């Protein structure tokens, strides 16, 4: 199961510019393959991305299907922010321009 980062207060899922297995850049959801990897690497990863509130991000398990839905919702658009609705556990997107 993949593991992602979720903001404790806003329920935002961490997204950023990434490189896929074909070495092509895309905007998507950062994930790790194991909980241990995520816990160990997340603090450094967040620091590299200049996240000031890194203590508010927690590791969350997501199915591979859910991870695919996350990236489809983002539509490879870096103006989109990804969130999880706490009641329905469904992902939704907000555009940065709309805030």
C-alpha positions as CSV (number, residue, x, y, z in Angstrom):
1,X,0.0,0.0,0.0
2,X,1.3,3.5,-0.8
3,X,1.7,6.1,2.0
4,X,1.1,9.8,1.5
5,X,1.2,12.9,3.7
6,X,-1.9,14.5,5.0
7,X,-2.1,17.8,6.8
8,X,-3.7,17.3,10.2
9,X,-5.7,20.6,10.2
10,X,-6.7,21.1,6.6
11,X,-6.8,17.5,5.3
12,X,-4.7,18.5,2.4
13,X,-2.7,15.7,0.7
14,X,0.8,16.7,-0.2
15,X,1.4,17.2,-3.9
16,X,4.4,18.6,-5.8
17,X,6.4,18.3,-9.0
18,X,7.7,14.8,-9.4
19,X,9.5,12.6,-11.9
20,X,7.8,9.4,-13.0
21,X,9.5,6.0,-13.8
22,X,10.0,7.1,-17.4
23,X,11.9,10.2,-16.2
24,X,9.1,12.5,-17.3
25,X,8.1,15.4,-15.0
26,X,4.5,15.6,-13.7
27,X,2.5,17.2,-10.9
28,X,1.2,14.6,-8.5
29,X,0.9,13.1,-5.1
30,X,4.1,12.2,-3.3
31,X,4.0,8.7,-1.9
32,X,6.2,6.0,-0.3
33,X,5.9,2.3,-0.6
34,X,6.2,1.6,3.1
35,X,5.2,3.3,6.3
36,X,8.7,3.1,7.6
37,X,10.1,4.8,4.5
38,X,7.5,7.5,4.8
39,X,8.1,8.2,8.4
40,X,11.9,8.3,7.9
41,X,12.0,10.4,4.7
42,X,9.0,12.7,5.2
43,X,10.8,15.3,7.5
44,X,13.7,15.8,5.1
45,X,11.3,15.8,2.1
46,X,9.1,18.5,3.7
47,X,12.2,20.5,4.6
48,X,13.5,20.3,1.0
49,X,10.1,21.6,-0.1
50,X,10.3,24.5,2.3
51,X,7.3,23.4,4.4
52,X,7.2,25.5,7.6
53,X,4.6,23.4,9.5
54,X,6.1,20.0,8.9
55,X,4.9,18.8,12.3
56,X,1.3,19.1,11.1
57,X,1.8,16.6,8.3
58,X,1.1,12.9,9.1
59,X,1.6,9.7,7.2
60,X,-1.6,8.3,5.8
61,X,-2.1,4.9,4.1
62,X,-3.9,5.1,0.7
63,X,-4.8,2.3,-1.6
64,X,-3.1,2.2,-5.0
65,X,-6.6,2.9,-6.5
66,X,-7.0,6.0,-4.3
67,X,-3.5,7.2,-5.3
68,X,-4.5,6.9,-9.0
69,X,-7.7,8.9,-8.2
70,X,-5.6,11.6,-6.4
71,X,-3.5,12.1,-9.5
72,X,-6.4,12.0,-11.9
73,X,-8.1,14.7,-9.8
74,X,-5.0,16.9,-9.9
75,X,-5.0,16.7,-13.7
76,X,-1.2,17.4,-13.8
77,X,-2.0,21.0,-12.9
78,X,0.2,22.6,-10.3
79,X,-2.5,25.2,-9.5
80,X,-4.6,22.4,-8.0
81,X,-4.5,21.5,-4.3
82,X,-5.7,18.1,-3.2
83,X,-7.8,17.4,-0.1
84,X,-9.7,14.6,1.6
85,X,-13.2,15.1,2.8
86,X,-13.2,13.7,6.3
87,X,-16.8,12.5,6.3
88,X,-16.9,10.7,2.9
89,X,-13.1,10.0,2.7
90,X,-13.4,11.3,-0.9
91,X,-10.7,13.4,-2.6
92,X,-11.5,16.8,-4.0
93,X,-9.5,19.6,-5.6
94,X,-9.3,23.3,-5.0
95,X,-7.6,25.6,-7.4
96,X,-5.0,28.0,-5.8
97,X,-6.4,30.8,-8.0
98,X,-9.9,30.3,-6.3
99,X,-8.6,30.9,-2.8
